[in-house]
Amino acid sequence: RAERGGDTRCDRVAEIAASPKRFPIVERFKGEAQLFVVGSMWPDDWEVLKNGWKEQANFNPQTTHYKLLIAPHEINPAQIDRWREEAGVPSVRYSEATPEAVETAEVLWIDNVGMLASLYQYADYAFIGGAYGDGLHNILEAAVYGMPIFFGNKKYDKFQEAHDLLALGCAFAVADGGEFARIFADLRADEPRRRELASCAANYVRANLGATERVMAWARKRGVQNQ
């Protein structure tokens, strides 16, 4: 007899979100702008995002009131430098960021590890990498804070939370830069809808809390019965 215990990862991300690490440099970088966080970005993700932003002709956050925080999946300084050049806007690496530098930067590149789960607390939108290649990375880390979530449309089938959030309408599996640009532009033009989708994502995680305790209770019960 099988019983569904839920997803303990929801409990884990909720635990992190209850007391996230603070990053004053990121707070200063964001300021009053909205923040688009790209987490665990692979080269294939970059190509889609870069083309999407440029297709909108709205890459410049100084005129569109959003900034970009990008955390590559692999920290390769030479590759980050190439991406910075391709972006063609003022940017800074986190390791080199000063309060003065982030005032004029439009993109903040995260060039270290261990920060991403807490960085989503500052996000108004997120794109989670991996789904054009090896497989989608953790989208619950972003969903717990509440935001519309984008990811690639190829390698996400084995993640139930991706299917659930797509069905709820608060996540988007995009095929290319054009599709991403269209959906993102629509959301940026409709702030009430963006907030509605943000609440939808956060509510999904809240609705799935408690799996850890249910699994432990089941194990305790089985342990007593088997003695």
C-alpha positions as CSV (number, residue, x, y, z in Angstrom):
1,R,0.0,0.0,0.0
2,A,1.4,3.3,-1.1
3,E,0.7,6.7,0.5
4,R,1.6,10.1,-0.8
5,G,3.7,12.1,1.7
6,G,4.2,15.2,-0.4
7,D,7.4,17.0,-1.4
8,T,9.9,17.7,1.4
9,R,11.7,20.2,-0.8
10,C,8.8,22.6,-0.2
11,D,9.6,22.4,3.5
12,R,13.3,23.0,2.8
13,V,12.8,26.1,0.6
14,A,10.3,27.5,3.1
15,E,12.8,27.0,5.9
16,I,15.4,29.0,3.9
17,A,12.9,31.7,3.0
18,A,11.9,32.1,6.7
19,S,15.4,33.5,7.4
20,P,17.3,34.2,4.2
21,K,20.7,35.7,4.1
22,R,20.7,39.4,3.4
23,F,23.0,41.0,0.8
24,P,23.3,44.8,1.2
25,I,25.1,45.1,-2.2
26,V,22.1,43.4,-4.0
27,E,19.7,45.6,-2.1
28,R,21.6,48.7,-3.2
29,F,21.8,47.4,-6.8
30,K,18.0,46.8,-6.9
31,G,17.0,50.1,-5.4
32,E,13.5,51.0,-6.5
33,A,13.7,48.9,-9.7
34,Q,12.1,45.6,-10.3
35,L,14.6,42.7,-10.4
36,F,14.8,39.9,-12.8
37,V,16.8,37.0,-11.4
38,V,18.3,34.4,-13.7
39,G,19.3,31.3,-11.6
40,S,21.7,28.5,-12.7
41,M,22.1,29.9,-16.2
42,W,23.6,27.8,-18.9
43,P,24.8,29.0,-22.3
44,D,21.6,27.9,-24.0
45,D,19.6,29.9,-21.5
46,W,21.7,32.9,-22.2
47,E,21.1,32.8,-25.9
48,V,17.3,32.7,-25.4
49,L,17.3,35.5,-22.8
50,K,19.7,37.7,-24.7
51,N,17.7,37.4,-27.9
52,G,14.5,38.0,-26.0
53,W,15.6,41.1,-24.3
54,K,17.1,42.5,-27.5
55,E,14.0,41.6,-29.5
56,Q,11.9,43.8,-27.1
57,A,14.4,46.6,-27.7
58,N,13.9,47.0,-23.9
59,F,17.1,45.6,-22.5
60,N,18.0,48.9,-20.9
61,P,16.6,48.9,-17.4
62,Q,17.1,52.6,-17.0
63,T,14.1,53.1,-19.3
64,T,12.1,50.0,-18.3
65,H,12.5,50.0,-14.5
66,Y,14.0,46.6,-14.1
67,K,17.5,45.3,-13.5
68,L,19.1,41.9,-14.0
69,L,20.8,39.7,-11.6
70,I,22.4,36.7,-13.3
71,A,23.8,33.6,-11.5
72,P,25.6,31.3,-14.0
73,H,25.5,27.6,-13.3
74,E,29.2,27.4,-13.7
75,I,31.5,30.2,-12.5
76,N,33.8,30.7,-15.5
77,P,35.3,34.3,-15.4
78,A,36.2,34.2,-19.1
79,Q,32.7,33.2,-20.1
80,I,31.1,35.8,-17.8
81,D,33.3,38.4,-19.5
82,R,32.0,37.3,-22.9
83,W,28.4,37.5,-21.8
84,R,29.0,40.9,-20.3
85,E,30.4,42.1,-23.6
86,E,27.4,40.6,-25.5
87,A,24.9,42.3,-23.2
88,G,26.4,45.7,-24.1
89,V,25.2,47.5,-20.9
90,P,27.0,48.5,-17.7
91,S,27.5,45.6,-15.5
92,V,29.6,44.4,-12.5
93,R,30.6,41.1,-11.0
94,Y,29.5,40.6,-7.4
95,S,33.1,39.9,-6.3
96,E,34.1,43.3,-7.5
97,A,31.0,45.2,-6.6
98,T,31.1,48.3,-4.5
99,P,28.2,50.6,-3.5
100,E,29.4,53.1,-6.1
101,A,29.7,50.5,-8.9
102,V,26.2,49.0,-8.4
103,E,24.6,52.5,-8.6
104,T,25.4,52.6,-12.4
105,A,25.2,48.9,-13.2
106,E,22.3,47.4,-15.0
107,V,23.4,43.8,-14.6
108,L,24.9,42.2,-11.5
109,W,26.8,38.9,-12.3
110,I,27.0,36.5,-9.4
111,D,30.5,34.9,-9.6
112,N,30.4,32.8,-6.5
113,V,28.3,29.9,-5.1
114,G,26.0,29.4,-2.2
115,M,23.9,32.6,-2.6
116,L,21.2,31.8,-5.1
117,A,18.5,30.4,-2.8
118,S,18.5,33.6,-0.7
119,L,18.9,35.9,-3.7
120,Y,15.4,35.1,-5.0
121,Q,14.0,37.1,-2.1
122,Y,14.8,40.2,-4.1
123,A,13.3,39.0,-7.3
124,D,10.1,40.2,-9.1
125,Y,10.6,37.7,-12.0
126,A,12.8,34.6,-12.3
127,F,14.2,32.5,-15.1
128,I,15.5,29.1,-14.0
129,G,18.1,27.5,-16.1
130,G,18.9,24.0,-17.3
131,A,15.8,23.1,-19.2
132,Y,17.3,23.4,-22.6
133,G,20.0,20.9,-21.8
134,D,20.7,18.7,-18.8
135,G,17.5,19.4,-17.0
136,L,15.6,22.1,-15.1
137,H,17.1,23.4,-11.9
138,N,15.2,24.0,-8.6
139,I,12.2,26.3,-9.3
140,L,10.8,26.0,-5.8
141,E,13.6,28.2,-4.5
142,A,12.1,31.0,-6.5
143,A,8.5,30.1,-6.2
144,V,8.5,30.3,-2.4
145,Y,9.1,34.0,-2.5
146,G,6.3,34.6,-5.1
147,M,7.0,35.6,-8.7
148,P,6.3,34.6,-12.3
149,I,8.8,32.0,-13.3
150,F,10.2,31.2,-16.8
151,F,12.2,28.2,-17.9
152,G,13.0,26.3,-21.1
153,N,10.5,24.1,-22.8
154,K,12.6,20.9,-23.3
155,K,13.9,19.1,-20.1
156,Y,11.4,19.6,-17.3
157,D,9.1,16.6,-17.6
158,K,10.3,14.8,-14.5
159,F,9.6,17.7,-12.2
160,Q,6.0,17.7,-10.9
161,E,6.3,21.2,-9.5
162,A,7.0,22.5,-13.0
163,H,3.9,20.9,-14.4
164,D,1.8,22.1,-11.5
165,L,3.0,25.7,-11.8
166,L,2.5,25.7,-15.6
167,A,-1.1,24.4,-15.0
168,L,-1.7,27.2,-12.5
169,G,-0.5,29.7,-15.0
170,C,2.3,31.2,-12.9
171,A,5.1,29.6,-14.8
172,F,6.0,29.7,-18.5
173,A,8.0,27.1,-20.5
174,V,9.4,29.2,-23.4
175,A,10.8,27.8,-26.7
176,D,12.9,30.8,-27.8
177,G,13.6,34.5,-27.3
178,G,10.6,35.6,-29.2
179,E,8.2,33.7,-26.9
180,F,10.0,34.9,-23.8
181,A,9.9,38.5,-25.0
182,R,6.2,38.5,-25.7
183,I,5.2,37.0,-22.3
184,F,7.7,39.1,-20.3
185,A,6.5,42.3,-22.1
186,D,2.9,41.5,-21.4
187,L,3.6,40.9,-17.7
188,R,5.6,44.1,-17.4
189,A,2.7,46.0,-18.8
190,D,0.2,44.5,-16.3
191,E,1.5,44.9,-12.8
192,P,-1.7,43.6,-11.2
193,R,-1.4,40.4,-13.2
194,R,2.3,40.0,-12.2
195,R,1.3,40.3,-8.6
196,E,-1.5,37.8,-9.0
197,L,0.9,35.3,-10.5
198,A,3.5,36.0,-7.8
199,S,0.8,35.1,-5.2
200,C,-0.1,32.0,-7.1
201,A,3.5,30.7,-7.0
202,A,3.9,31.4,-3.3
203,N,0.6,29.8,-2.5
204,Y,1.6,26.7,-4.3
205,V,4.5,26.2,-2.0
206,R,2.5,27.0,1.1
207,A,-0.1,24.4,0.0
208,N,2.5,21.7,-0.1
209,L,4.2,22.3,3.2
210,G,4.3,19.6,5.9
211,A,5.6,16.7,3.9
212,T,8.6,16.3,6.2
213,E,6.5,15.8,9.3
214,R,4.0,13.5,7.4
215,V,6.9,11.3,6.3
216,M,8.4,11.2,9.9
217,A,4.9,10.5,11.4
218,W,4.5,7.6,8.9
219,A,7.9,6.3,9.8
220,R,7.2,6.5,13.5
221,K,3.9,4.7,13.1
222,R,5.4,2.0,11.0
223,G,8.2,1.6,13.5
224,V,5.8,1.0,16.3
225,Q,3.7,-1.4,14.2
226,N,6.8,-3.5,13.2
227,Q,8.1,-3.9,16.7
